[in-house]
Amino acid sequence: MAAHSRVFLPFRFAILKTPQILGVHTRFIPPQAENCSRISYNHGDRGTSNGEEWTPPLYREHQPTSLFQKALLTVGSAAVAITNPHRHDMIAVLGETTGYYALIRIRDQMKADPVGQQILSERPRINTRTIDLEELRALPEGTFGKEYVNWLDRNDVTPDSRAPVKFVDDEELAYVIRRYREIHDLFHTLLGMPTNMLGECTVKMFEAVHTGLPMCAMGAVFGPIRLSSKQRWKLRNYYFPWAVKAGYSAKCLMNVYLERRFHEPLEELKADLNIPSPPHIPKSTDNNNTRLNRR
């Protein structure tokens, strides 16, 4: 077993056994209750566990946790995510346990915007039950919806792959992070980035600047570790500066009903949202970078 695997083995075990180790006690949630939707309980519907008062979940899949439990989840999920960036479930946990204040800022931005208010009120979802992918495939080339479904097909991605929210102790904030997760692939489409490590690091830098979520910043910082020196050079000199500029200049995408704009030409939509096109990297830079690496 590799040395780094032995070091992080306790964290991996802790994450796999989260409910048992952290004392997170599950309780049956009505199956008809959608994730991040409000759940009502009678005032007397309380139980006890290990002599402590049971805290009822705020939404389906919610697992109430203490500050200590969240700290352990943060450390464990960060360790696993760094060693295996394909563990999207751990990245999701990290986003939930570290994003509280950023989510408050995002929610306040949404409440201050008419469309953001509408999204918070209507709570739309993006998955194959709410989006007709075949209808998007029938759209003209160059439209946002057509480019989105092409991106899904090209990268073998489905909008149903997002993990449920569990550790956000506010049902409205839980929806905010759910919304962020479900429009993440739309960010990829708007930015023209694939799902390889270079593309993900670029999108994470954009999201870090645009949303302020710590998980995105950590992804942008630690993700490049797995890139080649040539890719890191491109990231540092081209993609990151562009992503930072785009993150600052773009309109708040959490306040945009993106799924209602699928019919619009992608380039016109990007112009309306102040999203610049990806940087053009001259082929000559590969040769220059090779010479730099040999010095």
LOMAR-771717 format. One line per field, with one value per residue (C-alpha): residue number from 1; residue in three letters; chain; z, x, y. Coordinates in nm, 2 decimals, padded with zeros to 4 digits. Layout:
resi <- NUM;... .
resn <- ALA;... .
chain <- A;... .
z <- Z;... .
x <- X;... .
y <- Y;... .
This chain:
resi <- 1;2;3;4;5;6;7;8;9;10;11;12;13;14;15;16;17;18;19;20;21;22;23;24;25;26;27;28;29;30;31;32;33;34;35;36;37;38;39;40;41;42;43;44;45;46;47;48;49;50;51;52;53;54;55;56;57;58;59;60;61;62;63;64;65;66;67;68;69;70;71;72;73;74;75;76;77;78;79;80;81;82;83;84;85;86;87;88;89;90;91;92;93;94;95;96;97;98;99;100;101;102;103;104;105;106;107;108;109;110;111;112;113;114;115;116;117;118;119;120;121;122;123;124;125;126;127;128;129;130;131;132;133;134;135;136;137;138;139;140;141;142;143;144;145;146;147;148;149;150;151;152;153;154;155;156;157;158;159;160;161;162;163;164;165;166;167;168;169;170;171;172;173;174;175;176;177;178;179;180;181;182;183;184;185;186;187;188;189;190;191;192;193;194;195;196;197;198;199;200;201;202;203;204;205;206;207;208;209;210;211;212;213;214;215;216;217;218;219;220;221;222;223;224;225;226;227;228;229;230;231;232;233;234;235;236;237;238;239;240;241;242;243;244;245;246;247;248;249;250;251;252;253;254;255;256;257;258;259;260;261;262;263;264;265;266;267;268;269;270;271;272;273;274;275;276;277;278;279;280;281;282;283;284;285;286;287;288;289;290;291;292;293;294;295 .
resn <- MET;ALA;ALA;HIS;SER;ARG;VAL;PHE;LEU;PRO;PHE;ARG;PHE;ALA;ILE;LEU;LYS;THR;PRO;GLN;ILE;LEU;GLY;VAL;HIS;THR;ARG;PHE;ILE;PRO;PRO;GLN;ALA;GLU;ASN;CYS;SER;ARG;ILE;SER;TYR;ASN;HIS;GLY;ASP;ARG;GLY;THR;SER;ASN;GLY;GLU;GLU;TRP;THR;PRO;PRO;LEU;TYR;ARG;GLU;HIS;GLN;PRO;THR;SER;LEU;PHE;GLN;LYS;ALA;LEU;LEU;THR;VAL;GLY;SER;ALA;ALA;VAL;ALA;ILE;THR;ASN;PRO;HIS;ARG;HIS;ASP;MET;ILE;ALA;VAL;LEU;GLY;GLU;THR;THR;GLY;TYR;TYR;ALA;LEU;ILE;ARG;ILE;ARG;ASP;GLN;MET;LYS;ALA;ASP;PRO;VAL;GLY;GLN;GLN;ILE;LEU;SER;GLU;ARG;PRO;ARG;ILE;ASN;THR;ARG;THR;ILE;ASP;LEU;GLU;GLU;LEU;ARG;ALA;LEU;PRO;GLU;GLY;THR;PHE;GLY;LYS;GLU;TYR;VAL;ASN;TRP;LEU;ASP;ARG;ASN;ASP;VAL;THR;PRO;ASP;SER;ARG;ALA;PRO;VAL;LYS;PHE;VAL;ASP;ASP;GLU;GLU;LEU;ALA;TYR;VAL;ILE;ARG;ARG;TYR;ARG;GLU;ILE;HIS;ASP;LEU;PHE;HIS;THR;LEU;LEU;GLY;MET;PRO;THR;ASN;MET;LEU;GLY;GLU;CYS;THR;VAL;LYS;MET;PHE;GLU;ALA;VAL;HIS;THR;GLY;LEU;PRO;MET;CYS;ALA;MET;GLY;ALA;VAL;PHE;GLY;PRO;ILE;ARG;LEU;SER;SER;LYS;GLN;ARG;TRP;LYS;LEU;ARG;ASN;TYR;TYR;PHE;PRO;TRP;ALA;VAL;LYS;ALA;GLY;TYR;SER;ALA;LYS;CYS;LEU;MET;ASN;VAL;TYR;LEU;GLU;ARG;ARG;PHE;HIS;GLU;PRO;LEU;GLU;GLU;LEU;LYS;ALA;ASP;LEU;ASN;ILE;PRO;SER;PRO;PRO;HIS;ILE;PRO;LYS;SER;THR;ASP;ASN;ASN;ASN;THR;ARG;LEU;ASN;ARG;ARG .
chain <- A;A;A;A;A;A;A;A;A;A;A;A;A;A;A;A;A;A;A;A;A;A;A;A;A;A;A;A;A;A;A;A;A;A;A;A;A;A;A;A;A;A;A;A;A;A;A;A;A;A;A;A;A;A;A;A;A;A;A;A;A;A;A;A;A;A;A;A;A;A;A;A;A;A;A;A;A;A;A;A;A;A;A;A;A;A;A;A;A;A;A;A;A;A;A;A;A;A;A;A;A;A;A;A;A;A;A;A;A;A;A;A;A;A;A;A;A;A;A;A;A;A;A;A;A;A;A;A;A;A;A;A;A;A;A;A;A;A;A;A;A;A;A;A;A;A;A;A;A;A;A;A;A;A;A;A;A;A;A;A;A;A;A;A;A;A;A;A;A;A;A;A;A;A;A;A;A;A;A;A;A;A;A;A;A;A;A;A;A;A;A;A;A;A;A;A;A;A;A;A;A;A;A;A;A;A;A;A;A;A;A;A;A;A;A;A;A;A;A;A;A;A;A;A;A;A;A;A;A;A;A;A;A;A;A;A;A;A;A;A;A;A;A;A;A;A;A;A;A;A;A;A;A;A;A;A;A;A;A;A;A;A;A;A;A;A;A;A;A;A;A;A;A;A;A;A;A;A;A;A;A;A;A;A;A;A;A;A;A;A;A;A;A;A;A .
z <- 00.00;-00.09;00.20;00.13;00.13;00.47;00.60;00.49;00.56;00.90;00.73;00.46;00.73;00.92;00.62;00.52;00.88;00.92;01.08;01.33;01.43;01.45;01.62;01.34;01.39;01.09;01.11;00.85;00.62;00.42;00.07;-00.09;00.06;-00.20;-00.11;00.02;00.06;00.40;00.63;00.91;01.25;01.54;01.84;02.04;01.76;01.94;02.04;02.25;02.16;02.42;02.66;02.42;02.26;01.90;01.65;01.37;01.01;00.82;00.48;00.33;00.36;00.62;00.89;01.18;01.30;01.57;01.51;01.61;01.37;01.09;01.17;01.14;00.82;00.68;00.76;00.64;00.32;00.23;00.28;00.06;-00.20;-00.23;-00.27;-00.50;-00.68;-00.85;-00.51;-00.59;-00.28;-00.06;-00.26;-00.19;00.18;00.19;00.01;00.27;00.58;00.48;00.28;00.54;00.52;00.15;00.11;00.33;00.10;-00.21;-00.06;00.02;-00.33;-00.46;-00.23;-00.35;-00.71;-00.87;-01.06;-00.76;-00.54;-00.80;-00.80;-00.42;-00.42;-00.70;-00.63;-00.97;-01.02;-01.31;-01.38;-01.64;-01.48;-01.53;-01.84;-02.17;-02.32;-02.65;-02.69;-02.63;-02.89;-03.14;-03.09;-03.35;-03.33;-03.13;-02.89;-02.52;-02.48;-02.78;-02.66;-02.31;-02.43;-02.66;-02.36;-02.16;-02.44;-02.52;-02.15;-02.07;-01.80;-01.67;-01.48;-01.23;-01.09;-00.82;-00.46;-00.22;00.04;00.39;00.63;00.57;00.88;00.71;00.45;00.24;00.23;00.15;-00.16;-00.25;-00.26;-00.44;-00.70;-00.73;-00.79;-01.05;-01.26;-01.23;-01.57;-01.72;-01.59;-01.79;-02.10;-02.06;-02.00;-02.27;-02.03;-02.05;-01.74;-01.75;-01.46;-01.65;-01.72;-01.37;-01.21;-01.44;-01.35;-00.98;-01.00;-01.17;-00.91;-00.62;-00.74;-00.85;-00.55;-00.27;-00.18;00.01;-00.15;-00.50;-00.38;-00.24;-00.57;-00.76;-00.53;-00.49;-00.82;-01.02;-00.82;-01.05;-01.37;-01.57;-01.57;-01.91;-01.80;-01.49;-01.70;-01.92;-01.61;-01.44;-01.75;-01.94;-01.78;-01.42;-01.52;-01.76;-01.49;-01.23;-01.48;-01.58;-01.22;-01.13;-01.45;-01.49;-01.36;-01.06;-01.23;-00.92;-01.02;-01.37;-01.47;-01.70;-01.79;-01.93;-02.17;-02.35;-02.68;-02.69;-02.89;-02.66;-02.77;-02.72;-02.38;-02.27;-02.39;-02.19;-01.88;-01.93;-01.97;-02.20;-02.44;-02.33;-02.39;-02.71;-02.64;-02.93;-03.03;-02.99;-02.62;-02.60;-02.75;-02.52;-02.22;-02.31;-02.33;-01.99;-01.83;-01.96;-01.79 .
x <- 00.00;00.13;00.25;-00.01;-00.29;-00.18;-00.18;-00.53;-00.68;-00.82;-01.00;-01.14;-01.27;-01.42;-01.61;-01.73;-01.86;-01.98;-02.32;-02.18;-01.86;-02.02;-02.33;-02.55;-02.88;-03.10;-03.48;-03.74;-03.83;-04.15;-04.06;-04.29;-04.08;-03.84;-03.48;-03.44;-03.81;-03.96;-04.07;-04.32;-04.32;-04.55;-04.40;-04.40;-04.23;-03.90;-03.70;-03.39;-03.07;-02.80;-02.97;-02.96;-03.26;-03.30;-03.29;-03.54;-03.42;-03.51;-03.54;-03.51;-03.16;-03.07;-02.83;-02.80;-02.45;-02.26;-01.97;-01.72;-01.89;-01.87;-01.50;-01.43;-01.63;-01.44;-01.09;-01.19;-01.36;-01.08;-00.82;-01.01;-01.09;-00.72;-00.60;-00.89;-01.05;-01.29;-01.47;-01.75;-01.93;-01.65;-01.62;-02.00;-01.95;-01.66;-01.88;-02.15;-01.94;-01.73;-01.98;-02.21;-02.11;-02.07;-02.41;-02.56;-02.40;-02.54;-02.88;-02.88;-02.78;-03.06;-03.32;-03.20;-03.27;-03.62;-03.52;-03.32;-03.63;-03.83;-03.58;-03.58;-03.96;-04.01;-03.71;-03.66;-03.46;-03.24;-03.25;-03.39;-03.74;-03.75;-03.54;-03.63;-03.29;-03.44;-03.61;-03.27;-03.11;-03.36;-03.26;-03.05;-02.67;-02.52;-02.80;-02.73;-02.95;-02.80;-02.45;-02.54;-02.68;-02.38;-02.15;-02.34;-02.31;-01.94;-01.84;-02.07;-02.24;-02.60;-02.78;-02.90;-02.55;-02.55;-02.53;-02.81;-02.75;-02.71;-02.51;-02.64;-02.85;-03.08;-03.33;-03.31;-02.93;-02.96;-03.15;-02.90;-02.61;-02.83;-02.90;-02.53;-02.46;-02.73;-02.61;-02.24;-02.26;-02.42;-02.12;-01.90;-02.11;-02.10;-01.72;-01.65;-01.46;-01.45;-01.45;-01.08;-00.87;-00.76;-01.12;-01.24;-00.96;-01.05;-01.42;-01.34;-01.13;-01.42;-01.66;-01.43;-01.43;-01.79;-01.95;-01.69;-01.74;-01.43;-01.46;-01.41;-01.11;-00.96;-01.03;-00.85;-00.55;-00.50;-00.64;-00.34;-00.12;-00.23;-00.16;00.15;00.40;00.29;-00.08;00.01;00.19;-00.11;-00.34;-00.12;-00.06;-00.38;-00.68;-00.66;-00.62;-00.92;-01.13;-01.06;-01.16;-01.47;-01.57;-01.56;-01.72;-02.00;-02.35;-02.45;-02.54;-02.74;-02.98;-03.03;-03.30;-03.05;-03.29;-03.53;-03.27;-03.18;-03.33;-03.09;-02.77;-02.49;-02.26;-02.54;-02.62;-02.25;-02.24;-02.55;-02.40;-02.06;-01.87;-01.57;-01.47;-01.20;-00.84;-00.67;-00.34;-00.09;00.07;00.41;00.36;00.41;00.76;00.84;00.71;00.92;01.23;01.15;01.12;01.46;01.64 .
y <- 00.00;00.35;00.57;00.84;00.57;00.45;00.80;00.88;00.53;00.64;00.93;00.71;00.47;00.75;00.88;00.54;00.49;00.84;00.77;00.52;00.71;01.06;00.94;01.07;00.89;00.84;00.85;00.75;01.04;01.03;00.91;01.17;01.45;01.58;01.66;02.02;02.06;02.15;01.88;01.95;01.78;01.79;01.98;01.65;01.45;01.42;01.12;01.07;00.88;00.81;01.04;01.34;01.51;01.41;01.69;01.64;01.66;01.98;01.81;01.47;01.32;01.58;01.45;01.70;01.73;01.91;02.15;01.88;01.63;01.89;01.95;01.57;01.55;01.84;01.70;01.35;01.46;01.69;01.42;01.17;01.44;01.54;01.18;01.09;01.38;01.15;01.10;01.34;01.24;01.36;01.69;01.73;01.68;01.92;02.18;02.14;02.15;02.45;02.66;02.80;03.17;03.16;03.01;03.29;03.55;03.37;03.34;03.71;03.80;03.59;03.75;04.09;04.00;03.95;03.63;03.51;03.55;03.36;03.07;03.05;03.05;02.80;02.59;02.44;02.12;02.02;01.65;01.41;01.44;01.82;01.86;01.69;01.61;01.49;01.83;01.99;01.77;01.90;02.26;02.44;02.41;02.69;02.73;02.70;02.39;02.22;02.29;02.17;01.83;01.80;01.86;01.59;01.34;01.42;01.39;01.10;01.29;01.29;01.56;01.30;01.24;01.50;01.39;01.48;01.75;01.61;01.83;02.18;02.27;02.52;02.39;02.71;02.71;02.34;02.43;02.70;02.45;02.20;02.46;02.53;02.16;02.12;02.42;02.33;02.15;02.46;02.65;02.40;02.47;02.85;02.84;02.58;02.35;01.97;01.74;01.66;01.78;02.09;02.19;02.11;02.32;02.61;02.59;02.56;02.88;03.05;02.92;03.02;03.38;03.38;03.21;03.24;02.87;02.74;02.40;02.56;02.75;02.43;02.25;02.52;02.51;02.14;02.01;02.11;01.88;01.60;01.79;01.76;02.05;02.16;02.16;02.36;02.61;02.66;02.68;02.94;03.16;03.13;02.95;03.08;03.45;03.41;03.22;03.49;03.77;03.58;03.50;03.87;04.01;03.76;03.84;03.63;03.30;03.19;03.47;03.34;03.10;02.92;02.63;02.89;03.02;02.70;02.83;03.13;03.13;03.04;03.33;03.58;03.44;03.46;03.82;03.90;03.74;03.90;03.57;03.61;03.33;03.09;03.20;03.12;02.93;02.96;02.63;02.79;02.80;02.43;02.45;02.75;02.56;02.26;02.47;02.63;02.28;02.17;02.46 .
